[in-house]
Amino acid sequence: YYGILSKLQLSDDEVATIMGHEAAHALLEHAREQMGKSMATTGVLRMGAAVLGLGSLGDVAAQVGSNLLSLKFSRSDESEADALGLVMAARAGYDPRAGVSLWKKMMAASSGRGGPAFLSTHPAGQDRIADIEGRLARVLPEYEAAAKPARRFGPPAPPKQG
């Protein structure tokens, strides 16, 4: 993880935002849910194509439709993990406002890359920032009440050029 920590110069609070997000995925069992959703969606769409007599063209359409729906499910999972991760980081004493600065750094680092939002497995950076900002009023009291970490590390030194 040194590369992302160094390149984006992430603070402890920003790292806690990422770690909370990833832990939330595990706690919410998103990988297991995603497999079930994908299998069910593909099966239903393929049955519909068979009933309509669309043959192999219907099978391809069902697969494309299933993939597009899976992307939507993935974006929902990402938003859910963002929300729980923010609470987890705040309760651990890390500033949830760092989610905003993290996503600004992520957007700046990836500017000009990426396709349309509806083809992405993750919500757009601006949408994530807006979601985090919308949750801050509920999460900041958790942060204020939490014991703060006794030790801070800060970002690593940028890699030496040359």
C-alpha positions in Angstrom: 0.0 0.0 0.0 3.0 2.3 0.1 2.4 3.5 -3.4 -1.1 4.9 -2.8 0.0 6.2 0.7 3.0 8.0 -0.8 1.5 9.2 -4.1 -1.7 10.7 -2.5 0.1 11.7 0.8 -2.8 10.2 2.8 -3.3 11.2 6.4 -4.1 8.8 9.1 -7.8 9.9 8.9 -7.9 9.2 5.2 -6.3 5.8 5.6 -8.9 5.0 8.3 -11.6 5.9 5.8 -10.2 3.3 3.4 -9.7 0.7 6.1 -13.2 1.3 7.5 -14.6 0.9 3.9 -12.8 -2.4 3.3 -13.7 -3.8 6.7 -17.4 -2.9 6.0 -17.3 -4.9 2.8 -16.3 -7.9 4.8 -18.8 -7.4 7.6 -21.6 -6.9 5.1 -20.5 -10.0 3.2 -20.7 -8.2 -0.1 -18.7 -10.8 -2.0 -21.1 -13.5 -1.1 -24.1 -11.3 -1.9 -22.7 -10.3 -5.2 -22.3 -14.0 -6.3 -25.9 -14.7 -5.4 -27.2 -11.6 -7.1 -25.3 -12.4 -10.3 -26.4 -16.0 -10.5 -30.0 -15.1 -9.8 -30.1 -12.3 -12.3 -28.5 -14.2 -15.1 -30.8 -17.2 -14.5 -34.0 -15.1 -14.6 -32.9 -13.2 -17.7 -31.9 -16.4 -19.5 -35.3 -18.0 -18.7 -37.0 -14.9 -20.0 -35.0 -15.0 -23.2 -35.8 -18.8 -23.6 -39.6 -18.2 -23.1 -39.5 -15.5 -25.7 -37.7 -17.8 -28.1 -34.7 -15.5 -28.6 -32.2 -18.3 -28.8 -28.4 -17.5 -28.6 -29.1 -13.8 -29.2 -31.4 -13.8 -26.2 -28.7 -15.6 -24.2 -26.1 -12.8 -25.1 -28.7 -10.1 -24.2 -29.3 -11.8 -20.9 -25.6 -11.9 -20.1 -25.2 -8.2 -21.0 -28.3 -7.3 -19.0 -27.0 -9.3 -16.0 -23.6 -7.6 -16.2 -25.2 -4.1 -16.2 -27.4 -5.0 -13.2 -24.3 -6.3 -11.4 -22.6 -3.0 -11.9 -25.6 -1.3 -10.2 -25.5 -3.8 -7.3 -21.7 -3.1 -7.0 -22.3 0.6 -6.8 -24.9 0.0 -4.1 -22.5 -2.2 -2.2 -19.8 0.5 -2.4 -22.1 3.2 -1.1 -23.2 0.9 1.8 -19.5 0.2 2.6 -18.7 3.9 2.5 -21.5 4.6 5.0 -20.6 1.9 7.5 -16.8 2.5 7.0 -17.3 6.2 7.9 -19.1 5.2 11.2 -16.4 2.7 12.0 -13.6 5.2 11.4 -15.4 7.9 13.4 -15.9 5.5 16.4 -12.2 4.6 16.3 -11.4 8.3 16.7 -10.6 9.2 13.1 -12.1 12.3 11.5 -14.9 11.3 9.1 -14.4 14.6 7.2 -11.3 13.0 5.8 -13.5 11.0 3.4 -14.1 14.2 1.5 -10.3 15.0 1.2 -9.6 11.4 0.3 -12.0 11.4 -2.6 -10.8 14.7 -3.9 -7.2 13.3 -3.9 -8.5 10.1 -5.6 -10.3 12.1 -8.3 -7.2 14.3 -8.9 -5.0 11.3 -9.3 -7.3 9.6 -11.8 -8.5 12.7 -13.7 -9.3 12.1 -17.3 -9.5 8.3 -16.8 -12.6 6.1 -16.5 -15.7 5.7 -18.6 -19.3 6.6 -18.0 -20.5 6.2 -14.4 -23.2 3.7 -15.3 -20.5 1.3 -16.6 -18.5 1.6 -13.3 -18.5 -0.8 -10.3 -18.0 2.3 -8.1 -20.0 5.5 -7.6 -18.5 8.6 -9.2 -16.1 10.5 -7.0 -18.4 13.6 -6.8 -21.3 11.3 -5.8 -19.2 9.8 -3.1 -18.2 13.2 -1.8 -21.8 14.3 -1.7 -22.9 11.1 0.1 -20.1 11.6 2.7 -21.0 15.3 3.2 -24.6 14.3 3.7 -23.7 11.8 6.4 -21.3 14.0 8.4 -24.0 15.6 10.6 -24.9 12.1 11.9 -21.3 10.8 12.1 -19.5 13.7 13.6 -21.0 13.2 17.1 -19.6 9.6 17.0 -16.2 11.1 16.2 -16.4 13.8 18.9 -17.3 11.2 21.5 -14.6 8.7 20.5 -11.2 8.3 22.2 -8.6 9.6 19.7 -5.6 7.5 18.7 -2.6 8.2 20.9 -0.1 7.9 18.0 -0.3 9.4 14.5 1.9 8.3 11.6 1.1 10.7 8.8 1.9 10.1 5.1 5.2 8.5 4.1 7.9 10.5 2.5 7.4 10.7 -1.3 9.6 8.4 -3.3 12.9 9.9 -4.3 13.2 10.8 -8.0 16.2 9.7 -10.0 
